[in-house]
Amino acid sequence: MNTMRKWNNVASVITGLVGAFIITLAKKFPIKSGGDPGAGFWPLMLGLLLVICAIVLFISNIIHKDKEEKKSVVLNSDANKCVYLMMVVIIMFCIGLYVLGFYISTLIFIPTVMYLLDTRDKKLMAITSITTVLAIYIIFGVLLKTQLPNPIFIN
């Protein structure tokens, strides 16, 4: 039976393992660099946050055992299918970052997500995408001189 209690336990274990993995990877980088946080500081904090959230979910699941046992989970509902599709789009964006670079991938990603979230105004989608990418370029590329991923054919 697909109960919320069962899936909360699965989610807490997976989240805890991912958090522990991130913490392990973060320890390979310096946590402190001079007076500033090092490269491993924020990944370590995010890993710890994931582990804490996993523990809180697990404890909450124990406390509300009866209530969570009564709730059923339908993995193939329409709402869940939308979430699965969004996960695929995010994975494609990550692949696109490597192949197409940040700016082109983002120009594709933003209107795709807007479409999945039921925005059908093409003009709004175009304006939002272009404005966002332009703002990121100005803030990070020009002002902060941050190198964002380039397309594979430029590297």
KOLROZA-238483 format. One record per atom (N, C-alpha, C): chain; atom name; z, x, y; residue in three letters; residue number from 1. Coordinates in pm, whole numbers. Layout:
<sites>
kette | atom | z | x | y | rest | nr
A | CA | Z | X | Y | ALA | NUM
...
</sites>
This chain:
<sites>
kette | atom | z | x | y | rest | nr
A | N | 0 | 84 | -119 | MET | 1
A | CA | 0 | 0 | 0 | MET | 1
A | C | 0 | 88 | 124 | MET | 1
A | N | -81 | 50 | 220 | ASN | 2
A | CA | -91 | 126 | 344 | ASN | 2
A | C | 10 | 74 | 446 | ASN | 2
A | N | 128 | 133 | 446 | THR | 3
A | CA | 229 | 91 | 542 | THR | 3
A | C | 237 | 191 | 655 | THR | 3
A | N | 286 | 144 | 767 | MET | 4
A | CA | 303 | 230 | 883 | MET | 4
A | C | 401 | 343 | 851 | MET | 4
A | N | 500 | 314 | 771 | ARG | 5
A | CA | 600 | 415 | 734 | ARG | 5
A | C | 533 | 532 | 662 | ARG | 5
A | N | 446 | 500 | 566 | LYS | 6
A | CA | 376 | 604 | 492 | LYS | 6
A | C | 290 | 689 | 585 | LYS | 6
A | N | 213 | 625 | 670 | TRP | 7
A | CA | 121 | 698 | 758 | TRP | 7
A | C | 195 | 773 | 868 | TRP | 7
A | N | 310 | 721 | 912 | ASN | 8
A | CA | 392 | 797 | 1008 | ASN | 8
A | C | 443 | 926 | 944 | ASN | 8
A | N | 482 | 918 | 817 | ASN | 9
A | CA | 526 | 1039 | 746 | ASN | 9
A | C | 412 | 1139 | 732 | ASN | 9
A | N | 293 | 1090 | 697 | VAL | 10
A | CA | 176 | 1177 | 685 | VAL | 10
A | C | 146 | 1243 | 821 | VAL | 10
A | N | 147 | 1161 | 926 | ALA | 11
A | CA | 118 | 1214 | 1060 | ALA | 11
A | C | 223 | 1316 | 1104 | ALA | 11
A | N | 350 | 1292 | 1074 | SER | 12
A | CA | 454 | 1386 | 1115 | SER | 12
A | C | 441 | 1519 | 1040 | SER | 12
A | N | 407 | 1514 | 913 | VAL | 13
A | CA | 390 | 1638 | 836 | VAL | 13
A | C | 270 | 1717 | 887 | VAL | 13
A | N | 157 | 1649 | 908 | ILE | 14
A | CA | 37 | 1718 | 957 | ILE | 14
A | C | 62 | 1775 | 1096 | ILE | 14
A | N | 124 | 1697 | 1185 | THR | 15
A | CA | 153 | 1744 | 1320 | THR | 15
A | C | 248 | 1863 | 1317 | THR | 15
A | N | 348 | 1858 | 1233 | GLY | 16
A | CA | 442 | 1970 | 1220 | GLY | 16
A | C | 372 | 2095 | 1171 | GLY | 16
A | N | 283 | 2080 | 1072 | LEU | 17
A | CA | 209 | 2196 | 1020 | LEU | 17
A | C | 115 | 2255 | 1124 | LEU | 17
A | N | 46 | 2169 | 1198 | VAL | 18
A | CA | -43 | 2218 | 1304 | VAL | 18
A | C | 38 | 2290 | 1412 | VAL | 18
A | N | 153 | 2233 | 1450 | GLY | 19
A | CA | 239 | 2298 | 1549 | GLY | 19
A | C | 288 | 2433 | 1501 | GLY | 19
A | N | 329 | 2440 | 1374 | ALA | 20
A | CA | 375 | 2568 | 1318 | ALA | 20
A | C | 262 | 2670 | 1315 | ALA | 20
A | N | 142 | 2625 | 1282 | PHE | 21
A | CA | 26 | 2714 | 1281 | PHE | 21
A | C | -4 | 2768 | 1421 | PHE | 21
A | N | 3 | 2681 | 1520 | ILE | 22
A | CA | -20 | 2723 | 1659 | ILE | 22
A | C | 87 | 2823 | 1703 | ILE | 22
A | N | 212 | 2798 | 1667 | ILE | 23
A | CA | 320 | 2891 | 1701 | ILE | 23
A | C | 294 | 3027 | 1637 | ILE | 23
A | N | 250 | 3027 | 1511 | THR | 24
A | CA | 220 | 3153 | 1441 | THR | 24
A | C | 108 | 3229 | 1512 | THR | 24
A | N | 4 | 3158 | 1552 | LEU | 25
A | CA | -106 | 3222 | 1623 | LEU | 25
A | C | -63 | 3271 | 1762 | LEU | 25
A | N | 20 | 3193 | 1829 | ALA | 26
A | CA | 64 | 3229 | 1965 | ALA | 26
A | C | 149 | 3355 | 1964 | ALA | 26
A | N | 220 | 3382 | 1856 | LYS | 27
A | CA | 305 | 3500 | 1849 | LYS | 27
A | C | 225 | 3630 | 1846 | LYS | 27
A | N | 95 | 3621 | 1820 | LYS | 28
A | CA | 9 | 3739 | 1821 | LYS | 28
A | C | -23 | 3783 | 1963 | LYS | 28
A | N | 2 | 3696 | 2059 | PHE | 29
A | CA | -25 | 3727 | 2200 | PHE | 29
A | C | 107 | 3751 | 2272 | PHE | 29
A | N | 104 | 3826 | 2382 | PRO | 30
A | CA | 229 | 3848 | 2456 | PRO | 30
A | C | 279 | 3718 | 2519 | PRO | 30
A | N | 411 | 3696 | 2506 | ILE | 31
A | CA | 471 | 3576 | 2565 | ILE | 31
A | C | 502 | 3601 | 2712 | ILE | 31
A | N | 534 | 3724 | 2744 | LYS | 32
A | CA | 565 | 3759 | 2882 | LYS | 32
A | C | 484 | 3882 | 2919 | LYS | 32
A | N | 425 | 3878 | 3036 | SER | 33
A | CA | 344 | 3990 | 3084 | SER | 33
A | C | 390 | 4022 | 3226 | SER | 33
A | N | 473 | 4124 | 3239 | GLY | 34
A | CA | 531 | 4154 | 3370 | GLY | 34
A | C | 625 | 4043 | 3408 | GLY | 34
A | N | 604 | 3982 | 3523 | GLY | 35
A | CA | 687 | 3871 | 3567 | GLY | 35
A | C | 623 | 3736 | 3540 | GLY | 35
A | N | 504 | 3738 | 3480 | ASP | 36
A | CA | 429 | 3615 | 3456 | ASP | 36
A | C | 426 | 3581 | 3308 | ASP | 36
A | N | 401 | 3453 | 3279 | PRO | 37
A | CA | 384 | 3417 | 3138 | PRO | 37
A | C | 261 | 3487 | 3081 | PRO | 37
A | N | 271 | 3533 | 2959 | GLY | 38
A | CA | 158 | 3599 | 2894 | GLY | 38
A | C | 64 | 3498 | 2831 | GLY | 38
A | N | -35 | 3550 | 2761 | ALA | 39
A | CA | -138 | 3465 | 2701 | ALA | 39
A | C | -81 | 3375 | 2591 | ALA | 39
A | N | 29 | 3413 | 2531 | GLY | 40
A | CA | 85 | 3334 | 2423 | GLY | 40
A | C | 186 | 3229 | 2467 | GLY | 40
A | N | 221 | 3228 | 2596 | PHE | 41
A | CA | 327 | 3138 | 2643 | PHE | 41
A | C | 292 | 2990 | 2625 | PHE | 41
A | N | 179 | 2946 | 2681 | TRP | 42
A | CA | 145 | 2804 | 2674 | TRP | 42
A | C | 109 | 2759 | 2533 | TRP | 42
A | N | 35 | 2838 | 2456 | PRO | 43
A | CA | 16 | 2795 | 2316 | PRO | 43
A | C | 148 | 2782 | 2241 | PRO | 43
A | N | 243 | 2872 | 2267 | LEU | 44
A | CA | 374 | 2863 | 2203 | LEU | 44
A | C | 445 | 2735 | 2244 | LEU | 44
A | N | 441 | 2703 | 2373 | MET | 45
A | CA | 506 | 2580 | 2423 | MET | 45
A | C | 441 | 2456 | 2361 | MET | 45
A | N | 308 | 2454 | 2354 | LEU | 46
A | CA | 239 | 2339 | 2296 | LEU | 46
A | C | 268 | 2327 | 2147 | LEU | 46
A | N | 274 | 2440 | 2076 | GLY | 47
A | CA | 310 | 2438 | 1934 | GLY | 47
A | C | 450 | 2384 | 1913 | GLY | 47
A | N | 544 | 2430 | 1997 | LEU | 48
A | CA | 681 | 2380 | 1988 | LEU | 48
A | C | 687 | 2231 | 2018 | LEU | 48
A | N | 611 | 2186 | 2116 | LEU | 49
A | CA | 607 | 2044 | 2151 | LEU | 49
A | C | 554 | 1961 | 2034 | LEU | 49
A | N | 452 | 2011 | 1966 | LEU | 50
A | CA | 401 | 1940 | 1849 | LEU | 50
A | C | 505 | 1931 | 1739 | LEU | 50
A | N | 576 | 2040 | 1714 | VAL | 51
A | CA | 680 | 2039 | 1611 | VAL | 51
A | C | 791 | 1942 | 1648 | VAL | 51
A | N | 832 | 1942 | 1774 | ILE | 52
A | CA | 936 | 1849 | 1821 | ILE | 52
A | C | 890 | 1705 | 1806 | ILE | 52
A | N | 765 | 1676 | 1845 | CYS | 53
A | CA | 712 | 1539 | 1829 | CYS | 53
A | C | 708 | 1499 | 1683 | CYS | 53
A | N | 673 | 1591 | 1595 | ALA | 54
A | CA | 670 | 1561 | 1452 | ALA | 54
A | C | 809 | 1526 | 1400 | ALA | 54
A | N | 908 | 1603 | 1444 | ILE | 55
A | CA | 1047 | 1578 | 1402 | ILE | 55
A | C | 1095 | 1443 | 1455 | ILE | 55
A | N | 1065 | 1414 | 1582 | VAL | 56
A | CA | 1106 | 1286 | 1642 | VAL | 56
A | C | 1041 | 1170 | 1568 | VAL | 56
A | N | 912 | 1182 | 1535 | LEU | 57
A | CA | 844 | 1075 | 1461 | LEU | 57
A | C | 906 | 1056 | 1324 | LEU | 57
A | N | 937 | 1166 | 1257 | PHE | 58
A | CA | 996 | 1158 | 1124 | PHE | 58
A | C | 1133 | 1091 | 1128 | PHE | 58
A | N | 1217 | 1131 | 1225 | ILE | 59
A | CA | 1350 | 1071 | 1239 | ILE | 59
A | C | 1340 | 924 | 1278 | ILE | 59
A | N | 1249 | 892 | 1370 | SER | 60
A | CA | 1229 | 753 | 1411 | SER | 60
A | C | 1184 | 669 | 1292 | SER | 60
A | N | 1102 | 727 | 1208 | ASN | 61
A | CA | 1054 | 657 | 1090 | ASN | 61
A | C | 1169 | 627 | 993 | ASN | 61
A | N | 1265 | 719 | 985 | ILE | 62
A | CA | 1382 | 696 | 899 | ILE | 62
A | C | 1471 | 588 | 959 | ILE | 62
A | N | 1493 | 595 | 1090 | ILE | 63
A | CA | 1580 | 499 | 1157 | ILE | 63
A | C | 1523 | 357 | 1149 | ILE | 63
A | N | 1393 | 344 | 1170 | HIS | 64
A | CA | 1327 | 212 | 1171 | HIS | 64
A | C | 1254 | 187 | 1039 | HIS | 64
A | N | 1312 | 230 | 932 | LYS | 65
A | CA | 1251 | 223 | 799 | LYS | 65
A | C | 1203 | 83 | 763 | LYS | 65
A | N | 1288 | -15 | 779 | ASP | 66
A | CA | 1254 | -153 | 740 | ASP | 66
A | C | 1141 | -210 | 825 | ASP | 66
A | N | 1150 | -186 | 955 | LYS | 67
A | CA | 1049 | -238 | 1047 | LYS | 67
A | C | 911 | -175 | 1019 | LYS | 67
A | N | 909 | -44 | 994 | GLU | 68
A | CA | 783 | 26 | 970 | GLU | 68
A | C | 725 | -8 | 833 | GLU | 68
A | N | 810 | -45 | 739 | GLU | 69
A | CA | 764 | -80 | 604 | GLU | 69
A | C | 688 | -212 | 606 | GLU | 69
A | N | 722 | -300 | 699 | LYS | 70
A | CA | 658 | -432 | 708 | LYS | 70
A | C | 520 | -425 | 772 | LYS | 70
A | N | 495 | -324 | 855 | LYS | 71
A | CA | 366 | -312 | 923 | LYS | 71
A | C | 263 | -252 | 828 | LYS | 71
A | N | 145 | -312 | 827 | SER | 72
A | CA | 39 | -256 | 743 | SER | 72
A | C | -63 | -186 | 832 | SER | 72
A | N | -131 | -91 | 773 | VAL | 73
A | CA | -231 | -13 | 846 | VAL | 73
A | C | -367 | -40 | 783 | VAL | 73
A | N | -462 | -75 | 867 | VAL | 74
A | CA | -598 | -97 | 820 | VAL | 74
A | C | -684 | 15 | 878 | VAL | 74
A | N | -721 | 110 | 793 | LEU | 75
A | CA | -792 | 228 | 839 | LEU | 75
A | C | -938 | 201 | 878 | LEU | 75
A | N | -996 | 94 | 828 | ASN | 76
A | CA | -1136 | 66 | 859 | ASN | 76
A | C | -1154 | -49 | 958 | ASN | 76
A | N | -1056 | -70 | 1045 | SER | 77
A | CA | -1070 | -175 | 1146 | SER | 77
A | C | -1169 | -129 | 1253 | SER | 77
A | N | -1218 | -223 | 1333 | ASP | 78
A | CA | -1313 | -189 | 1439 | ASP | 78
A | C | -1254 | -93 | 1540 | ASP | 78
A | N | -1126 | -112 | 1575 | ALA | 79
A | CA | -1061 | -24 | 1671 | ALA | 79
A | C | -1051 | 118 | 1616 | ALA | 79
A | N | -1019 | 131 | 1488 | ASN | 80
A | CA | -1011 | 264 | 1427 | ASN | 80
A | C | -1148 | 330 | 1416 | ASN | 80
A | N | -1250 | 251 | 1389 | LYS | 81
A | CA | -1385 | 306 | 1381 | LYS | 81
A | C | -1426 | 367 | 1515 | LYS | 81
A | N | -1384 | 304 | 1624 | CYS | 82
A | CA | -1411 | 359 | 1757 | CYS | 82
A | C | -1339 | 493 | 1775 | CYS | 82
A | N | -1218 | 502 | 1726 | VAL | 83
A | CA | -1142 | 627 | 1735 | VAL | 83
A | C | -1211 | 735 | 1652 | VAL | 83
A | N | -1257 | 702 | 1532 | TYR | 84
A | CA | -1326 | 799 | 1447 | TYR | 84
A | C | -1454 | 849 | 1515 | TYR | 84
A | N | -1526 | 756 | 1578 | LEU | 85
A | CA | -1648 | 794 | 1649 | LEU | 85
A | C | -1615 | 887 | 1766 | LEU | 85
A | N | -1505 | 859 | 1836 | MET | 86
A | CA | -1464 | 945 | 1947 | MET | 86
A | C | -1428 | 1085 | 1895 | MET | 86
A | N | -1366 | 1092 | 1778 | MET | 87
A | CA | -1334 | 1223 | 1718 | MET | 87
A | C | -1461 | 1301 | 1689 | MET | 87
A | N | -1563 | 1233 | 1638 | VAL | 88
A | CA | -1691 | 1298 | 1611 | VAL | 88
A | C | -1753 | 1349 | 1741 | VAL | 88
A | N | -1745 | 1269 | 1846 | VAL | 89
A | CA | -1800 | 1309 | 1976 | VAL | 89
A | C | -1726 | 1433 | 2028 | VAL | 89
A | N | -1595 | 1438 | 2012 | ILE | 90
A | CA | -1517 | 1553 | 2058 | ILE | 90
A | C | -1553 | 1677 | 1977 | ILE | 90
A | N | -1572 | 1662 | 1846 | ILE | 91
A | CA | -1613 | 1776 | 1763 | ILE | 91
A | C | -1751 | 1824 | 1806 | ILE | 91
A | N | -1841 | 1731 | 1833 | MET | 92
A | CA | -1975 | 1768 | 1881 | MET | 92
A | C | -1968 | 1839 | 2016 | MET | 92
A | N | -1876 | 1796 | 2102 | PHE | 93
A | CA | -1856 | 1864 | 2230 | PHE | 93
A | C | -1811 | 2008 | 2208 | PHE | 93
A | N | -1719 | 2028 | 2114 | CYS | 94
A | CA | -1671 | 2164 | 2084 | CYS | 94
A | C | -1784 | 2252 | 2032 | CYS | 94
A | N | -1869 | 2196 | 1946 | ILE | 95
A | CA | -1985 | 2271 | 1897 | ILE | 95
A | C | -2081 | 2296 | 2013 | ILE | 95
A | N | -2098 | 2194 | 2096 | GLY | 96
A | CA | -2185 | 2208 | 2212 | GLY | 96
A | C | -2138 | 2315 | 2309 | GLY | 96
A | N | -2008 | 2334 | 2321 | LEU | 97
A | CA | -1956 | 2441 | 2408 | LEU | 97
A | C | -2009 | 2576 | 2364 | LEU | 97
A | N | -2015 | 2596 | 2233 | TYR | 98
A | CA | -2063 | 2723 | 2180 | TYR | 98
A | C | -2215 | 2736 | 2195 | TYR | 98
A | N | -2287 | 2628 | 2165 | VAL | 99
A | CA | -2433 | 2634 | 2163 | VAL | 99
A | C | -2493 | 2615 | 2302 | VAL | 99
A | N | -2449 | 2513 | 2374 | LEU | 100
A | CA | -2509 | 2479 | 2503 | LEU | 100
A | C | -2432 | 2528 | 2623 | LEU | 100
A | N | -2309 | 2573 | 2603 | GLY | 101
A | CA | -2226 | 2615 | 2715 | GLY | 101
A | C | -2147 | 2499 | 2773 | GLY | 101
A | N | -2058 | 2531 | 2863 | PHE | 102
A | CA | -1965 | 2432 | 2918 | PHE | 102
A | C | -2036 | 2325 | 3001 | PHE | 102
A | N | -2118 | 2368 | 3094 | TYR | 103
A | CA | -2174 | 2274 | 3192 | TYR | 103
A | C | -2269 | 2173 | 3127 | TYR | 103
A | N | -2359 | 2218 | 3041 | ILE | 104
A | CA | -2453 | 2127 | 2977 | ILE | 104
A | C | -2378 | 2034 | 2881 | ILE | 104
A | N | -2285 | 2090 | 2804 | SER | 105
A | CA | -2208 | 2008 | 2710 | SER | 105
A | C | -2128 | 1901 | 2783 | SER | 105
A | N | -2070 | 1937 | 2896 | THR | 106
A | CA | -1991 | 1841 | 2972 | THR | 106
A | C | -2079 | 1733 | 3033 | THR | 106
A | N | -2199 | 1771 | 3077 | LEU | 107
A | CA | -2292 | 1672 | 3131 | LEU | 107
A | C | -2335 | 1570 | 3024 | LEU | 107
A | N | -2331 | 1610 | 2899 | ILE | 108
A | CA | -2361 | 1517 | 2790 | ILE | 108
A | C | -2236 | 1442 | 2746 | ILE | 108
A | N | -2123 | 1512 | 2742 | PHE | 109
A | CA | -1998 | 1456 | 2690 | PHE | 109
A | C | -1945 | 1341 | 2776 | PHE | 109
A | N | -1942 | 1358 | 2906 | ILE | 110
A | CA | -1881 | 1258 | 2994 | ILE | 110
A | C | -1950 | 1122 | 2983 | ILE | 110
A | N | -2084 | 1114 | 2999 | PRO | 111
A | CA | -2144 | 981 | 2986 | PRO | 111
A | C | -2134 | 923 | 2844 | PRO | 111
A | N | -2132 | 1011 | 2743 | THR | 112
A | CA | -2116 | 962 | 2606 | THR | 112
A | C | -1980 | 894 | 2588 | THR | 112
A | N | -1875 | 958 | 2638 | VAL | 113
A | CA | -1741 | 900 | 2629 | VAL | 113
A | C | -1734 | 772 | 2712 | VAL | 113
A | N | -1793 | 774 | 2830 | MET | 114
A | CA | -1793 | 654 | 2913 | MET | 114
A | C | -1863 | 539 | 2841 | MET | 114
A | N | -1973 | 568 | 2772 | TYR | 115
A | CA | -2045 | 465 | 2698 | TYR | 115
A | C | -1959 | 410 | 2585 | TYR | 115
A | N | -1891 | 499 | 2513 | LEU | 116
A | CA | -1804 | 455 | 2404 | LEU | 116
A | C | -1688 | 370 | 2456 | LEU | 116
A | N | -1649 | 392 | 2581 | LEU | 117
A | CA | -1541 | 314 | 2642 | LEU | 117
A | C | -1596 | 194 | 2719 | LEU | 117
A | N | -1718 | 154 | 2685 | ASP | 118
A | CA | -1783 | 32 | 2735 | ASP | 118
A | C | -1827 | 37 | 2880 | ASP | 118
A | N | -1853 | 153 | 2933 | THR | 119
A | CA | -1916 | 163 | 3064 | THR | 119
A | C | -2067 | 163 | 3042 | THR | 119
A | N | -2136 | 69 | 3104 | ARG | 120
A | CA | -2281 | 59 | 3084 | ARG | 120
A | C | -2360 | 85 | 3212 | ARG | 120
A | N | -2293 | 110 | 3322 | ASP | 121
A | CA | -2360 | 136 | 3449 | ASP | 121
A | C | -2411 | 281 | 3450 | ASP | 121
A | N | -2542 | 297 | 3431 | LYS | 122
A | CA | -2601 | 431 | 3421 | LYS | 122
A | C | -2582 | 512 | 3549 | LYS | 122
A | N | -2587 | 446 | 3661 | LYS | 123
A | CA | -2568 | 515 | 3789 | LYS | 123
A | C | -2426 | 571 | 3799 | LYS | 123
A | N | -2327 | 491 | 3762 | LEU | 124
A | CA | -2188 | 536 | 3763 | LEU | 124
A | C | -2167 | 651 | 3665 | LEU | 124
A | N | -2229 | 642 | 3547 | MET | 125
A | CA | -2216 | 748 | 3448 | MET | 125
A | C | -2276 | 878 | 3500 | MET | 125
A | N | -2391 | 870 | 3564 | ALA | 126
A | CA | -2457 | 990 | 3618 | ALA | 126
A | C | -2376 | 1051 | 3732 | ALA | 126
A | N | -2330 | 966 | 3824 | ILE | 127
A | CA | -2251 | 1015 | 3938 | ILE | 127
A | C | -2122 | 1079 | 3891 | ILE | 127
A | N | -2054 | 1015 | 3797 | THR | 128
A | CA | -1928 | 1069 | 3746 | THR | 128
A | C | -1950 | 1203 | 3677 | THR | 128
A | N | -2053 | 1213 | 3595 | SER | 129
A | CA | -2081 | 1337 | 3524 | SER | 129
A | C | -2115 | 1451 | 3619 | SER | 129
A | N | -2207 | 1425 | 3709 | ILE | 130
A | CA | -2251 | 1529 | 3802 | ILE | 130
A | C | -2138 | 1571 | 3895 | ILE | 130
A | N | -2064 | 1474 | 3947 | THR | 131
A | CA | -1952 | 1505 | 4037 | THR | 131
A | C | -1844 | 1587 | 3966 | THR | 131
A | N | -1812 | 1549 | 3845 | THR | 132
A | CA | -1709 | 1621 | 3770 | THR | 132
A | C | -1752 | 1764 | 3741 | THR | 132
A | N | -1874 | 1782 | 3691 | VAL | 133
A | CA | -1922 | 1916 | 3659 | VAL | 133
A | C | -1934 | 2000 | 3785 | VAL | 133
A | N | -1980 | 1941 | 3893 | LEU | 134
A | CA | -1991 | 2014 | 4019 | LEU | 134
A | C | -1853 | 2055 | 4070 | LEU | 134
A | N | -1756 | 1967 | 4062 | ALA | 135
A | CA | -1619 | 2000 | 4105 | ALA | 135
A | C | -1562 | 2112 | 4018 | ALA | 135
A | N | -1583 | 2105 | 3887 | ILE | 136
A | CA | -1534 | 2211 | 3799 | ILE | 136
A | C | -1602 | 2343 | 3833 | ILE | 136
A | N | -1732 | 2340 | 3858 | TYR | 137
A | CA | -1805 | 2462 | 3894 | TYR | 137
A | C | -1750 | 2522 | 4023 | TYR | 137
A | N | -1730 | 2438 | 4125 | ILE | 138
A | CA | -1681 | 2488 | 4254 | ILE | 138
A | C | -1539 | 2543 | 4240 | ILE | 138
A | N | -1451 | 2467 | 4176 | ILE | 139
A | CA | -1311 | 2509 | 4166 | ILE | 139
A | C | -1297 | 2632 | 4076 | ILE | 139
A | N | -1353 | 2625 | 3955 | PHE | 140
A | CA | -1330 | 2732 | 3860 | PHE | 140
A | C | -1433 | 2845 | 3871 | PHE | 140
A | N | -1559 | 2810 | 3884 | GLY | 141
A | CA | -1664 | 2912 | 3889 | GLY | 141
A | C | -1669 | 2987 | 4020 | GLY | 141
A | N | -1662 | 2915 | 4132 | VAL | 142
A | CA | -1677 | 2978 | 4263 | VAL | 142
A | C | -1543 | 3025 | 4319 | VAL | 142
A | N | -1447 | 2935 | 4333 | LEU | 143
A | CA | -1321 | 2970 | 4397 | LEU | 143
A | C | -1231 | 3059 | 4310 | LEU | 143
A | N | -1214 | 3022 | 4184 | LEU | 144
A | CA | -1124 | 3098 | 4097 | LEU | 144
A | C | -1196 | 3207 | 4017 | LEU | 144
A | N | -1328 | 3206 | 4024 | LYS | 145
A | CA | -1411 | 3304 | 3952 | LYS | 145
A | C | -1377 | 3312 | 3803 | LYS | 145
A | N | -1363 | 3194 | 3743 | THR | 146
A | CA | -1332 | 3184 | 3601 | THR | 146
A | C | -1462 | 3172 | 3523 | THR | 146
A | N | -1474 | 3252 | 3418 | GLN | 147
A | CA | -1593 | 3246 | 3333 | GLN | 147
A | C | -1576 | 3136 | 3230 | GLN | 147
A | N | -1658 | 3032 | 3239 | LEU | 148
A | CA | -1658 | 2925 | 3141 | LEU | 148
A | C | -1767 | 2955 | 3038 | LEU | 148
A | N | -1755 | 2897 | 2918 | PRO | 149
A | CA | -1852 | 2931 | 2811 | PRO | 149
A | C | -1996 | 2910 | 2853 | PRO | 149
A | N | -2078 | 3013 | 2828 | ASN | 150
A | CA | -2222 | 3007 | 2856 | ASN | 150
A | C | -2295 | 2961 | 2731 | ASN | 150
A | N | -2419 | 2913 | 2748 | PRO | 151
A | CA | -2498 | 2877 | 2630 | PRO | 151
A | C | -2522 | 3000 | 2542 | PRO | 151
A | N | -2541 | 2976 | 2414 | ILE | 152
A | CA | -2560 | 3085 | 2318 | ILE | 152
A | C | -2683 | 3167 | 2352 | ILE | 152
A | N | -2785 | 3106 | 2411 | PHE | 153
A | CA | -2908 | 3177 | 2443 | PHE | 153
A | C | -2896 | 3266 | 2567 | PHE | 153
A | N | -2786 | 3254 | 2642 | ILE | 154
A | CA | -2762 | 3341 | 2757 | ILE | 154
A | C | -2678 | 3463 | 2718 | ILE | 154
A | N | -2594 | 3447 | 2618 | ASN | 155
A | CA | -2506 | 3558 | 2575 | ASN | 155
A | C | -2582 | 3666 | 2512 | ASN | 155
</sites>
